[in-house]
């Protein structure tokens, strides 16, 4: 695993392959380019790891050069491998059992008023058997990755708690 810092983001090479993950510094947009062994048609996708809906425990990971021709299940496997081996994430995020992805925001589209997740638009939940492009994932798409059971509880009672 290699860590490289810059003004805009921290590059984390977490997998045994040559893929790289860029974790942006808070409030600064990542402007660096990354190389990857994924397809040349790759896009940039931000994955929001949601550990707790009520407590707003969320971490963002930027994936560069993601192939939109892969299935959502394949992308979940790549993300899970990176989560398990990435030293930048705290242990509660590494050990959590994520099982569902949902498109939160597409480039130049609207965002939800809920700071955690959009509980409307169930059609935005990714089907693991379909490719990312079939489901509307494009460049600069933001995807939430969470546990489905926790999502259903939050959807029934969308209350956030502050300690």
Backbone as CSV, one residue per row, in Angstrom:
resi,resn,N_x,N_y,N_z,CA_x,CA_y,CA_z,C_x,C_y,C_z
1,UNK,0.847,-1.166,0.000,0.000,0.000,0.000,0.891,1.227,0.000
2,UNK,0.556,2.197,-0.844,1.316,3.426,-0.920,0.403,4.610,-0.656
3,UNK,0.916,5.594,0.068,0.189,6.836,0.296,0.996,7.971,-0.305
4,UNK,0.342,8.798,-1.087,0.981,9.960,-1.676,0.091,11.155,-1.419
5,UNK,0.620,12.206,-0.834,-0.184,13.386,-0.547,0.069,14.482,-1.554
6,UNK,-0.898,15.332,-1.722,-0.759,16.515,-2.552,-1.665,17.596,-1.971
7,UNK,-1.678,18.735,-2.599,-2.471,19.843,-2.109,-3.964,19.544,-2.148
8,UNK,-4.417,18.770,-3.122,-5.841,18.578,-3.342,-6.397,17.286,-2.782
9,UNK,-5.595,16.216,-2.734,-6.111,14.922,-2.305,-4.968,14.024,-1.872
10,UNK,-5.324,12.910,-1.262,-4.361,11.889,-0.886,-4.621,10.669,-1.742
11,UNK,-3.581,10.196,-2.425,-3.710,9.015,-3.259,-3.441,7.793,-2.397
12,UNK,-4.333,6.812,-2.470,-4.178,5.589,-1.700,-4.220,4.420,-2.667
13,UNK,-3.140,3.675,-2.757,-3.104,2.466,-3.575,-3.341,1.294,-2.652
14,UNK,-4.571,0.814,-2.635,-4.971,-0.173,-1.639,-4.992,-1.600,-2.168
15,UNK,-5.212,-1.786,-3.440,-5.329,-3.131,-3.985,-3.975,-3.666,-4.418
16,UNK,-3.920,-4.976,-4.620,-2.703,-5.589,-5.136,-2.479,-5.198,-6.595
17,UNK,-3.530,-4.768,-7.296,-3.398,-4.340,-8.682,-2.844,-2.922,-8.709
18,UNK,-2.892,-2.299,-9.867,-2.347,-0.956,-10.014,-3.406,0.117,-9.859
19,UNK,-4.605,-0.222,-9.398,-5.637,0.800,-9.267,-5.333,1.715,-8.093
20,UNK,-5.828,2.933,-8.171,-5.566,3.939,-7.154,-6.868,4.584,-6.730
21,UNK,-6.934,4.983,-5.487,-8.093,5.677,-4.952,-7.627,7.037,-4.478
22,UNK,-8.372,8.074,-4.793,-8.042,9.424,-4.344,-9.054,9.830,-3.305
23,UNK,-8.600,10.184,-2.120,-9.471,10.660,-1.055,-9.267,12.164,-0.972
24,UNK,-10.274,12.953,-1.388,-10.078,14.408,-1.425,-10.004,15.010,-0.031
25,UNK,-9.213,16.059,0.085,-9.161,16.795,1.334,-10.472,17.572,1.477
26,UNK,-10.965,17.785,2.689,-12.243,18.466,2.876,-12.256,19.853,2.226
27,UNK,-13.301,20.108,1.446,-13.502,21.421,0.860,-12.662,21.733,-0.358
28,UNK,-11.844,20.793,-0.811,-10.999,21.054,-1.970,-11.289,20.000,-3.027
29,UNK,-11.518,20.442,-4.238,-11.823,19.532,-5.324,-10.544,18.874,-5.815
30,UNK,-10.625,17.576,-6.063,-9.465,16.831,-6.535,-9.209,17.166,-7.998
31,UNK,-7.986,17.628,-8.300,-7.651,18.005,-9.666,-6.538,17.140,-10.241
32,UNK,-6.124,16.106,-9.539,-5.048,15.259,-10.003,-5.593,14.124,-10.863
33,UNK,-4.762,13.631,-11.766,-5.105,12.496,-12.606,-4.547,11.234,-11.949
34,UNK,-5.241,10.108,-12.156,-4.774,8.838,-11.606,-4.750,7.801,-12.711
35,UNK,-3.853,6.826,-12.589,-3.793,5.745,-13.555,-4.497,4.540,-12.973
36,UNK,-4.932,3.651,-13.847,-5.657,2.485,-13.379,-5.540,1.378,-14.410
37,UNK,-5.773,0.149,-13.998,-5.794,-0.971,-14.914,-7.211,-1.245,-15.383
38,UNK,-8.187,-0.447,-14.956,-9.560,-0.622,-15.401,-9.691,-0.153,-16.844
39,UNK,-10.856,-0.279,-17.421,-11.085,0.020,-18.826,-10.738,1.470,-19.171
40,UNK,-10.375,1.690,-20.437,-10.009,3.020,-20.889,-11.204,3.965,-20.936
41,UNK,-12.396,3.413,-20.951,-13.603,4.230,-20.984,-13.996,4.678,-19.587
42,UNK,-13.067,4.627,-18.669,-13.348,4.860,-17.261,-13.891,6.238,-16.947
43,UNK,-14.665,6.277,-15.894,-15.256,7.520,-15.402,-14.845,7.708,-13.948
44,UNK,-15.077,8.893,-13.428,-14.804,9.179,-12.030,-16.097,9.010,-11.247
45,UNK,-16.045,8.202,-10.193,-17.214,7.933,-9.364,-16.838,8.180,-7.909
46,UNK,-17.678,8.929,-7.206,-17.486,9.141,-5.777,-18.412,8.184,-5.037
47,UNK,-17.831,7.383,-4.152,-18.615,6.443,-3.347,-18.709,7.008,-1.940
48,UNK,-19.938,7.150,-1.446,-20.191,7.640,-0.087,-20.460,6.417,0.790
49,UNK,-19.539,6.088,1.660,-19.731,4.982,2.594,-20.576,5.497,3.752
50,UNK,-21.764,4.938,3.916,-22.655,5.371,4.990,-22.640,4.304,6.068
51,UNK,-22.007,4.621,7.173,-21.883,3.700,8.307,-23.106,3.794,9.207
52,UNK,-23.636,5.008,9.388,-24.808,5.213,10.235,-25.651,6.338,9.658
53,UNK,-26.894,6.051,9.373,-27.796,7.076,8.853,-28.152,8.119,9.916
54,UNK,-28.610,7.711,11.113,-29.009,8.727,12.103,-27.858,9.610,12.583
55,UNK,-26.649,9.068,12.638,-25.507,9.834,13.147,-24.684,10.476,12.036
56,UNK,-25.107,10.324,10.808,-24.428,10.890,9.641,-22.957,10.484,9.569
57,UNK,-22.684,9.243,9.823,-21.322,8.719,9.716,-21.058,8.385,8.252
58,UNK,-20.404,9.285,7.546,-20.209,9.143,6.107,-18.757,9.452,5.757
59,UNK,-18.179,8.634,4.890,-16.845,8.881,4.340,-16.935,8.792,2.816
60,UNK,-16.233,9.679,2.137,-16.221,9.702,0.684,-14.921,9.106,0.160
61,UNK,-15.037,8.292,-0.878,-13.866,7.756,-1.571,-14.074,8.011,-3.059
62,UNK,-13.071,8.565,-3.718,-13.151,8.847,-5.143,-12.449,7.733,-5.905
63,UNK,-13.168,7.138,-6.854,-12.605,6.103,-7.715,-12.444,6.693,-9.120
64,UNK,-11.233,6.626,-9.633,-10.937,7.127,-10.978,-10.912,5.960,-11.950
65,UNK,-11.243,6.251,-13.189,-11.182,5.273,-14.287,-11.987,4.011,-14.003
66,UNK,-13.202,4.185,-13.545,-14.108,3.063,-13.301,-14.763,2.684,-14.622
67,UNK,-14.734,1.426,-14.958,-15.360,0.944,-16.180,-16.870,0.859,-15.978
68,UNK,-17.629,1.573,-16.810,-19.087,1.526,-16.689,-19.661,0.280,-17.353
69,UNK,-18.825,-0.520,-17.998,-19.292,-1.757,-18.610,-19.285,-2.923,-17.616
70,UNK,-18.748,-2.717,-16.426,-18.782,-3.770,-15.409,-20.128,-3.757,-14.678
71,UNK,-20.476,-4.863,-14.076,-21.738,-4.930,-13.346,-21.589,-4.236,-11.999
72,UNK,-22.710,-3.904,-11.403,-22.697,-3.272,-10.088,-22.078,-4.217,-9.057
73,UNK,-22.318,-5.520,-9.197,-21.739,-6.501,-8.271,-20.216,-6.500,-8.373
74,UNK,-19.681,-6.403,-9.588,-18.229,-6.340,-9.765,-17.654,-5.074,-9.140
75,UNK,-18.358,-3.959,-9.308,-17.894,-2.702,-8.720,-17.944,-2.773,-7.194
76,UNK,-18.983,-3.415,-6.642,-19.065,-3.589,-5.183,-17.888,-4.412,-4.680
77,UNK,-17.478,-5.419,-5.435,-16.334,-6.245,-5.058,-15.057,-5.407,-5.026
78,UNK,-14.865,-4.552,-6.030,-13.692,-3.680,-6.073,-13.706,-2.723,-4.877
79,UNK,-14.863,-2.132,-4.608,-14.979,-1.188,-3.493,-14.732,-1.905,-2.165
80,UNK,-15.300,-3.102,-1.989,-15.105,-3.851,-0.742,-13.639,-4.191,-0.512
81,UNK,-12.920,-4.553,-1.568,-11.485,-4.843,-1.432,-10.718,-3.597,-1.014
82,UNK,-11.053,-2.473,-1.612,-10.378,-1.228,-1.249,-10.696,-0.822,0.181
83,UNK,-11.934,-0.983,0.587,-12.335,-0.625,1.950,-11.562,-1.464,2.968
84,UNK,-11.456,-2.755,2.711,-10.814,-3.668,3.654,-9.324,-3.394,3.821
85,UNK,-8.674,-2.893,2.784,-7.222,-2.731,2.845,-6.760,-1.281,2.955
86,UNK,-7.667,-0.345,2.895,-7.301,1.076,2.888,-7.027,1.573,4.306
87,UNK,-5.821,2.074,4.531,-5.448,2.533,5.870,-6.041,3.893,6.215
88,UNK,-6.568,4.616,5.241,-7.142,5.939,5.473,-8.509,5.870,6.165
89,UNK,-9.165,4.731,6.091,-10.489,4.599,6.694,-10.379,4.070,8.117
90,UNK,-11.190,4.600,9.037,-11.181,4.077,10.404,-11.789,2.670,10.448
91,UNK,-11.416,1.863,11.440,-11.890,0.478,11.527,-13.407,0.287,11.461
92,UNK,-14.231,1.154,12.058,-15.673,0.917,11.940,-16.172,0.907,10.487
93,UNK,-15.548,1.676,9.611,-15.942,1.683,8.205,-15.424,0.445,7.483
94,UNK,-14.271,-0.050,7.883,-13.686,-1.228,7.238,-14.464,-2.502,7.550
95,UNK,-14.934,-2.631,8.780,-15.556,-3.871,9.227,-17.059,-3.926,8.966
96,UNK,-17.641,-2.828,8.519,-19.079,-2.754,8.301,-19.472,-3.559,7.059
97,UNK,-20.641,-4.177,7.087,-21.102,-5.024,5.991,-22.010,-4.233,5.045
98,UNK,-21.423,-3.569,4.049,-22.189,-2.829,3.053,-22.764,-3.819,2.048
99,UNK,-23.993,-3.580,1.586,-24.582,-4.523,0.641,-25.407,-3.878,-0.472
100,UNK,-25.600,-2.562,-0.435,-26.460,-1.905,-1.424,-25.830,-0.600,-1.895
101,UNK,-25.967,-0.336,-3.197,-25.519,0.931,-3.774,-26.717,1.652,-4.371
102,UNK,-26.704,2.973,-4.206,-27.774,3.799,-4.747,-27.177,5.080,-5.316
103,UNK,-27.618,5.456,-6.516,-27.152,6.707,-7.113,-27.747,7.855,-6.320
104,UNK,-26.877,8.687,-5.778,-27.321,9.837,-5.011,-27.402,11.076,-5.889
105,UNK,-26.411,11.240,-6.751,-26.307,12.480,-7.528,-25.542,12.206,-8.810
106,UNK,-26.021,12.783,-9.901,-25.299,12.739,-11.172,-24.779,14.135,-11.470
107,UNK,-23.726,14.204,-12.251,-23.139,15.498,-12.586,-24.183,16.407,-13.220
108,UNK,-24.224,17.641,-12.780,-25.132,18.676,-13.286,-26.592,18.368,-12.996
109,UNK,-26.844,17.494,-12.034,-28.210,17.183,-11.636,-28.526,17.800,-10.296
110,UNK,-29.732,17.573,-9.828,-30.129,18.133,-8.540,-29.658,17.235,-7.406
111,UNK,-29.508,17.827,-6.237,-29.156,17.077,-5.032,-30.335,17.093,-4.083
112,UNK,-30.366,16.152,-3.184,-31.435,16.056,-2.210,-31.216,17.042,-1.066
113,UNK,-32.273,17.366,-0.371,-32.157,18.227,0.814,-31.746,17.428,2.043
114,UNK,-31.926,16.127,1.999,-31.525,15.272,3.113,-30.010,15.116,3.080
115,UNK,-29.297,15.456,4.151,-27.832,15.398,4.129,-27.258,13.983,4.105
116,UNK,-28.085,12.986,4.381,-27.576,11.618,4.426,-27.814,10.902,3.105
117,UNK,-29.075,10.757,2.701,-29.403,10.040,1.474,-30.792,10.442,1.004
118,UNK,-31.010,10.346,-0.281,-32.318,10.601,-0.860,-33.169,9.346,-0.673
119,UNK,-34.217,9.436,0.125,-35.056,8.266,0.380,-36.126,8.080,-0.682
120,UNK,-36.225,9.027,-1.608,-37.128,8.874,-2.754,-36.380,8.154,-3.866
121,UNK,-37.027,7.938,-4.954,-36.416,7.390,-6.168,-35.761,6.023,-5.925
122,UNK,-36.585,5.068,-5.576,-36.077,3.702,-5.359,-35.469,3.109,-6.628
123,UNK,-35.808,3.667,-7.781,-35.240,3.169,-9.040,-33.750,3.460,-9.143
124,UNK,-33.219,4.319,-8.287,-31.787,4.630,-8.290,-30.946,3.609,-7.534
125,UNK,-31.581,2.633,-6.880,-30.827,1.555,-6.230,-30.287,0.651,-7.334
126,UNK,-28.983,0.411,-7.296,-28.334,-0.352,-8.358,-28.639,-1.845,-8.255
127,UNK,-28.983,-2.417,-9.401,-29.215,-3.855,-9.516,-27.859,-4.521,-9.733
128,UNK,-27.446,-5.444,-8.853,-26.109,-6.046,-8.974,-25.863,-6.776,-10.294
129,UNK,-26.914,-7.230,-10.969,-26.745,-7.990,-12.204,-26.621,-7.146,-13.456
130,UNK,-26.893,-5.869,-13.387,-26.840,-4.987,-14.555,-25.564,-4.156,-14.542
131,UNK,-25.151,-3.705,-15.723,-23.936,-2.895,-15.806,-24.201,-1.495,-15.261
132,UNK,-23.125,-0.826,-14.919,-23.245,0.531,-14.392,-23.820,1.481,-15.435
133,UNK,-23.416,1.328,-16.697,-23.918,2.223,-17.749,-25.407,2.022,-17.990
134,UNK,-25.896,0.801,-17.897,-27.332,0.537,-18.072,-28.161,1.230,-16.996
135,UNK,-27.551,1.471,-15.844,-28.272,2.051,-14.723,-28.046,3.551,-14.583
136,UNK,-27.354,4.139,-15.545,-27.204,5.587,-15.566,-25.973,6.138,-14.893
137,UNK,-25.012,5.295,-14.548,-23.773,5.786,-13.944,-22.916,6.389,-15.052
138,UNK,-22.535,7.635,-14.855,-21.706,8.353,-15.823,-20.595,9.070,-15.062
139,UNK,-19.825,9.868,-15.771,-18.729,10.583,-15.128,-19.244,11.504,-14.023
140,UNK,-18.539,11.524,-12.905,-18.835,12.342,-11.730,-20.157,11.984,-11.051
141,UNK,-20.545,10.737,-11.135,-21.721,10.266,-10.410,-21.334,10.000,-8.972
142,UNK,-22.224,10.312,-8.061,-22.005,10.061,-6.640,-22.926,8.915,-6.221
143,UNK,-22.324,7.859,-5.664,-23.066,6.658,-5.284,-22.941,6.433,-3.788
144,UNK,-24.069,6.184,-3.137,-24.064,5.850,-1.711,-23.952,4.335,-1.579
145,UNK,-23.132,3.883,-0.622,-22.932,2.458,-0.357,-23.258,2.232,1.100
146,UNK,-24.224,1.364,1.375,-24.773,1.235,2.718,-25.335,-0.152,2.942
147,UNK,-25.819,-0.377,4.151,-26.490,-1.621,4.512,-27.988,-1.417,4.299
148,UNK,-28.619,-2.285,3.533,-30.028,-2.115,3.147,-30.956,-2.066,4.352
149,UNK,-30.700,-2.896,5.343,-31.547,-2.933,6.538,-31.541,-1.583,7.259
150,UNK,-30.359,-0.973,7.385,-30.260,0.346,8.020,-30.988,1.410,7.201
151,UNK,-30.911,1.293,5.889,-31.588,2.236,4.998,-33.101,2.169,5.190
152,UNK,-33.638,0.958,5.286,-35.084,0.792,5.468,-35.544,1.381,6.808
153,UNK,-34.751,1.212,7.857,-35.083,1.812,9.160,-35.063,3.338,9.070
154,UNK,-34.061,3.881,8.406,-33.948,5.337,8.272,-35.077,5.886,7.392
155,UNK,-35.436,5.147,6.369,-36.501,5.582,5.470,-37.839,5.646,6.210
156,UNK,-38.065,4.707,7.117,-39.304,4.696,7.903,-39.345,5.843,8.906
157,UNK,-38.168,6.253,9.434,-38.096,7.331,10.415,-36.823,8.152,10.158
158,UNK,-36.883,9.098,9.206,-35.676,9.852,8.842,-35.299,10.953,9.833
159,UNK,-34.811,10.535,10.974,-34.396,11.467,12.017,-32.906,11.320,12.244
160,UNK,-32.202,12.453,12.250,-30.772,12.418,12.554,-30.554,12.759,14.007
161,UNK,-29.505,12.192,14.579,-29.199,12.400,15.990,-27.809,13.013,16.102
162,UNK,-27.678,13.941,16.994,-26.383,14.548,17.268,-26.052,14.294,18.729
163,UNK,-24.850,13.819,18.950,-24.421,13.528,20.319,-23.641,14.668,20.903
